[in-house]
């Protein structure tokens, strides 16, 4: 009798575990399908070909669903932050300030969400910094990039390119001086790779000397 009850108990536990795993698998697959359709389209070069989704409202709607189904998929939130930022810039150019602010707030939300899931994602960090700049928080963007990117990955050249571009967008004299310090002396090591940024930094240094 006891053995039968134990068998029944473990059978029930196994059934629950399998059901939970199946539900999670369905959620993961659903979010992955939605992300692929959003970013790339589906069944490319076939008779069922579908173009990717570019409507920011539809992307945001799908991302909201993904937050509930499978909130660990930071790629979806990274992409949504990027597309929301682009939508914000477009609406700002069209003079639609209300939707500009709305898209910008959404971009910040999803950038922060993606960053919390993966603080080392190159695109995630770049989008987050760009959203801060667009929001007028250049000092915060500079501090974030210096403390969370440069300090941890000093020898990654592209990180210094981004740092230079952020500093040059600032009106803070301290940031300008920090930008000038990125210009090495003769025969020194250039960490900034972009030639346009190098010219701007060099010209700025010459003006301040």
N, C-alpha and C positions, 0 to 999 in steps of 0.2 A: 504493500500500500504506500509506504513512504517512498520506495523507489519509483513508483508510478507518478507520485506527486512531484518528485525531483525532476523526472523526465519532462513532465508537463511544464514545470517552472522554467527549465532551461530552454525548452522549445518556445515558450512564450518570449523569453528574453532574446533568443536568436531571431525570432520573427520581428520583434520591435527593432533590433539593431539593423537587420536587413532592410526593413521598411524605411528607417531613418536614413540609411546609406543610399537607398534608391531615390528618396526624395531629394537628398542633397545632390546626387548625381544629376537629377533632372534640372535642378536649379542652376548648377554650374554650366550644364550644357545649354540651357536657355540663355543665360547671360553671355556665354561665349558666342553663340549664334547671333545674338543681337549686336554684340560688339563687332563681329566680322562684317555683318551687313551694314553697320554704321560706318566703319572705316574703309572697307574695301568693296562692298557689294558682294554678291554671291554668284557662284557658278559662272565665272568669267569665261568668255569665249565658248559659250554653249547656247542652245536654244532657250534656256531658262535664265539667260544672263540678266542680272539686275545691277544697276549702277548704285554706287554708295549713297548713303543718306547725307545730304548737306544742309538740310533744314535744321537750324539750331534748336528750334522748339521741339522737334521730333527727337533729336539727340538728347536733349535735357529730359524729356519725358521717359525715354528708354533708360537713361542713367538713374532716374528716380526709382524706377522698377528694379534696376540692378542693385541699388542700395538695399532694397528689402530682401531680394532673393539671394544675392551672393556679394556681400559688401567687401570681400577680400580682393576683388578684381580691380586693382588700381589702374590698369591700362584703360579701362572704360572711363574712370573719373579723370585721368590725365587728358584723354582725348576730349572729354566734355568740357573741361576747363579751357583747353586750347580753342575749341570751336566757340565757346561762349565769349572768350576774350575777343576773338575775331568779329563776332556778332556785335559786341559792344563798340568796337571801333567803327564798324559800318554804320551803326545807328547814330553814333556821335557825329560822323561825317554828314549824315542826313538831317542833323539837327533834332533828332528824337532823344532828348536828354532823359526822359523817363525810362525808356527801354535801355538806354545806355547804362544807367545806374543799375537797372534790374539785371542785365546780362553780366555786368561787372561783379555784382554781388554773387551771382551764381558761379561765375568763373573763380572767384576767391574761395567759395565753399568747396568746390570740387578740387581745386588745386591743393587746398589744405587737407582734404580727405585723402587724396593720392599721396601727398607728401608724408602723411602720418603712416600710411601703409608701406611706402618705400622711400625713405629719405635720401637714397643714393641714386634714384632715377634721374638721368641727365635731363630728359625732356620735362619731367615733373618739376625739377628745381628751376629750370629756365622759365617755364610757364608761370610758376608761383612768383618769381622775381618780376616778370613782366606785368603780371596782374598788380603787384604792389606799385610798380612805377606808374601804370595807367591810372591807378587810384590816387596818385599824388604822394605815395609813401616811399619816395626815393631813398631817404635815409634808412628806412627799415629794410629796403631791398639790398642796399649796400652792406648793412650790418649782417643780414642773413647770408649773403654771398661770401663775405669775408670769414664769418665764423663757422658756417656750416659746409662751405665748399672749399675755399682756398686753404683753410687751416688743415683740412683733412686730406686734400688732394693737391698739394702745392705744385707738383711737377706736371700736372695736366694742363697743357697749353691753352686749350679752349676755355678753361675756367678763367684764365687771366684775361683773355679777350673779352669775356662777358663782364669781368670786374672793371676793366677799363671803360667799357661802354656805359656801365652804370655810373661810374664816377663822373664821366663827362656829361651826363644828363643832370647832374646836381648843381645847385647854385651855392652850395656850402663851400666856403673857402678851404676848409680842412679837407674836403673831398678833392678839390682841385689840386691841393698840395700833394695829397696821396697819389693822385693820378700822375703828377709830374715825377714822382719818385719811381714810377714804373719804367722811366726812360733810363737805360743803363749808361755808364760812362763809355768812352771809346774802348772798343774791343770787349765790351761787357756782354753779358748774356741777356738776350731778349727772350722774355717769357711770353710776351704778346706776339702772336703769329700774324695777325691780320695786317697787311701793309698799310691800309687806310688808317687804322687805329695807330699804327706806329708813326705815321706822318703827323697825325693830329697831336699825339702826345709830344713829339719832338718840337712841333711848332709852339705848343703851349709852354714847353720848358724854355724855349728861346725867348718867348715873350716875357717870362717871369725872371729871366736872368738879368 
